[in-house]
Amino acid sequence: MENSSTTSNKADKPNPNPLQAITDFLHHSTHTQLQITFTSLNICNSQQDKLLHRLPSRQGRIGFQKLSPQLFQLDIMDSLVFRFSIQCPIPQPVNLNTMGPLSLPRPLDQGSLHVNEEKLVLSFRIDAPDPLLRIQVTHTYQGIYRLEEYCTPLCGQSC
């Protein structure tokens, strides 16, 4: 999101809840990119239903990018291992709580994305040839701290 021509920073306005912010962006905004900074991010890793690691709460960021009228990309910026992107069909506003199917980069699979008025929860598995070594990861984002909208120079829309 570094190459933006237009930026709209909504940090000075009251922030909506995650469901409202994402709905507004995907269905009403002329901007092509949105970055949400959440006040808290909790990351939990588990293996065979046993908790391995819980990262204490901290701020977290997620980027949303409209790729077409039917498809958007979610950029996960605060992963424990590596930064990655997920592609997902743009759901109708009434179906926004659970988005899918998610297109995850290997070795990630079995992803789900749930959004409501309080939080955004991204869950996925890190696959391994040995089923005993597979790790389930859950990112829970809560409390919008800042919303920033961008329009790329080639977005083809007036911003």
C-alpha positions in Angstrom: 0.0 0.0 0.0 3.0 2.2 -0.2 2.2 3.4 -3.8 -1.0 5.4 -3.1 -2.1 8.5 -4.9 -4.9 9.4 -2.6 -5.1 8.8 1.1 -8.2 9.3 3.3 -7.3 8.9 6.9 -10.3 8.4 9.1 -8.4 8.4 12.4 -10.0 11.6 13.6 -13.6 10.3 13.1 -15.3 7.8 15.4 -14.3 4.4 14.2 -17.0 1.9 13.1 -17.0 -1.7 14.2 -15.0 -4.2 12.0 -18.2 -5.5 10.2 -19.3 -2.0 9.3 -15.9 -0.8 8.2 -15.3 -3.8 5.9 -18.9 -3.6 4.5 -18.5 0.1 3.8 -15.2 -0.4 2.0 -16.2 -3.4 -0.1 -19.6 -2.2 -1.1 -19.7 1.6 -0.8 -16.1 3.1 -1.1 -14.5 4.2 -4.3 -11.1 3.6 -2.8 -9.3 0.4 -3.8 -7.3 -0.2 -0.6 -8.1 -0.1 3.1 -5.7 -0.6 6.0 -7.2 -1.2 9.4 -5.1 -0.9 12.5 -6.7 -2.7 15.4 -6.1 -1.9 19.1 -5.4 -5.6 19.8 -4.3 -8.7 18.1 -4.1 -12.1 19.8 -2.4 -14.9 18.0 -2.8 -18.5 19.2 -1.1 -21.6 17.8 -2.2 -25.1 18.6 -1.3 -28.6 17.6 -3.6 -31.5 18.0 -6.0 -29.3 20.0 -3.2 -28.4 22.5 -2.2 -24.8 22.9 1.4 -24.3 21.8 1.8 -20.5 22.0 -0.2 -17.4 22.7 1.2 -14.1 21.7 0.2 -11.3 24.1 -2.2 -8.7 22.9 -0.7 -5.9 20.7 -1.8 -3.7 17.8 -2.3 -5.5 14.5 -2.8 -4.4 10.9 -4.7 -5.9 8.0 -4.8 -4.5 4.5 -7.8 -5.0 2.2 -7.5 -4.5 -1.6 -10.2 -4.7 -4.2 -8.9 -6.7 -7.1 -12.1 -6.7 -9.1 -15.8 -6.2 -8.4 -16.0 -9.8 -7.4 -12.6 -10.4 -5.6 -10.6 -8.9 -2.8 -7.3 -9.6 -1.2 -6.5 -9.6 2.5 -2.9 -8.7 3.4 -1.8 -10.2 6.8 1.0 -8.0 8.0 1.5 -9.3 11.6 1.9 -13.0 11.1 4.4 -14.8 13.4 6.2 -16.5 10.6 5.8 -14.5 7.4 3.6 -11.8 5.8 1.1 -13.3 3.4 -2.0 -12.5 1.3 -5.3 -14.2 1.0 -7.8 -13.8 -1.9 -11.5 -14.2 -1.3 -14.7 -13.5 -3.3 -16.5 -10.3 -2.2 -19.6 -11.5 -0.3 -22.9 -9.8 -0.4 -23.4 -7.5 2.6 -25.8 -9.9 4.3 -23.2 -12.7 4.1 -20.2 -10.7 5.3 -19.9 -12.4 8.7 -18.3 -15.5 7.2 -16.2 -15.0 4.1 -15.0 -17.8 1.9 -13.7 -19.7 0.2 -10.2 -18.4 1.0 -7.3 -18.8 -1.4 -4.3 -19.4 0.9 -0.6 -19.6 -0.2 1.0 -23.0 0.5 1.8 -24.4 3.1 -1.3 -22.7 4.6 -4.7 -24.4 4.1 -8.2 -24.8 5.7 -8.7 -21.1 6.3 -11.7 -19.3 7.6 -12.5 -15.6 8.1 -15.3 -14.4 10.4 -16.2 -10.8 11.0 -18.8 -9.3 13.4 -19.3 -6.1 15.3 -16.7 -6.9 17.9 -13.8 -8.7 16.1 -12.3 -10.2 13.0 -11.1 -13.8 13.4 -8.8 -15.4 10.8 -8.0 -19.1 11.3 -5.8 -21.3 9.1 -3.7 -24.4 9.3 0.0 -24.7 8.5 0.1 -28.0 6.6 2.8 -30.6 7.0 3.4 -34.0 5.4 3.1 -35.6 8.9 -0.4 -34.9 10.3 1.0 -34.8 13.8 3.1 -31.7 12.8 0.3 -29.6 11.5 -0.3 -26.3 13.4 -3.6 -24.4 13.7 -3.2 -20.6 13.9 -5.9 -18.1 14.9 -5.5 -14.4 14.7 -8.2 -12.4 16.6 -8.3 -8.7 15.9 -10.4 -6.3 18.1 -11.1 -2.6 18.4 -10.4 -0.4 15.4 -7.7 2.1 16.2 -7.3 3.6 12.7 -8.8 3.3 9.2 -6.8 4.5 6.2 -8.1 4.3 2.6 -6.0 4.5 -0.5 -6.6 4.7 -4.2 -3.9 3.3 -6.5 -2.9 5.4 -9.5 -4.2 2.8 -11.9 -7.4 2.0 -10.1 -9.5 3.3 -12.9 -11.9 5.0 -10.5 -12.2 8.5 -9.4 -11.3 8.8 -5.7 
